[in-house]
Amino acid sequence: MTISPASPLTLEQMRADIARMVHEQPEDIALDDNLMDLGLDSMRVLNLLVRWNESGIGLDFSEIAEHTTLQGWWSVVEQRLAQMQA
């Protein structure tokens, strides 16, 4: 599913995209799971960032790479969304 520029990125969308990438169910991805332990590698993360940046959020790999959990990634997204609305 492609996010249109008018659609903000949501935690649920991120969870679903990560789950698809690691062949899991979204409900099996907890906020504090180490995503690298679930099978994400740098190439998969880059693919996710390309998809998520279609929403216009402009995430950078280095921002995301500082975190290994969905909660950490969501915190980065929340900060970016707040900047976009300011």
N, C-alpha and C positions, 0 to 999 in steps of 0.2 A: 504494500500500500504506500502510495506516495503522498506526502503531506503537502498541501497547497500552501503558498506563501501566507494566506490568510489564516491558516490553522496553526495555533501555537503548539509547540511540542508539549506533550503531557507525560507524566510519570507512567501512566498505563501504556502509552504508545512505546515508550522506551523499554518497558518490561516485555512487551509483546515482541518487539524487534529483537531484543537480546535473546529471548526464548527461542525464536525462530532460528536465530544464528547458531545456537548451541543444541538445537533439536530437543528442547524441553517444553513443558507447558508453562505459560506465563505465571500461573499460580505457584509453580515450583521455584521461581526466582524470588528469593527473599531480599529485602533491602540491604541486609548486611552480609550476604553471600559474597565470597571472593569470586569475582567474575572470571578471573584468569583460571581459577581452579575448575570452573565450569566448562572451560574449553575456549574461551575467547583468547585470541592472539592479536598481535598488532594489525595484521591485515584485516581481520574481522572488525576490529575497532574502527579502522579507517573506513571500511564499508558502511558501518553504522553512522559515522560522522557525516559522510557524504549524504546519506539519506536524511539525517536530522537537520543538516544545514540547508536542505531544500525548503525548510520552514522559515529561513531567513535569520536563524539564530546566530550563525557564525561561530560555532564552537571550534576550538583549536585542539589538536591532538595533545599538545603539551599540557593543557588544562585538565583534560580527561585522564591523561596518563598519571597524574599525581594521585589518583584515587583508584581503588580496586573494587569498590562496591557500587551497587545501584544507588544507594543513599548518597554516596560521595559524588557520583555523576549528576544526580538530581540536584544536589546543592549548587553545583556549577551552573546547571541550566536555570535554576531559580534566580541566581544572581544575574545571569545574562538577560533573562526575561524582564527582571526589574530594571536593568539598565536600558532596555529597549523601550520600556514604558515611560521612563523619566524624560 
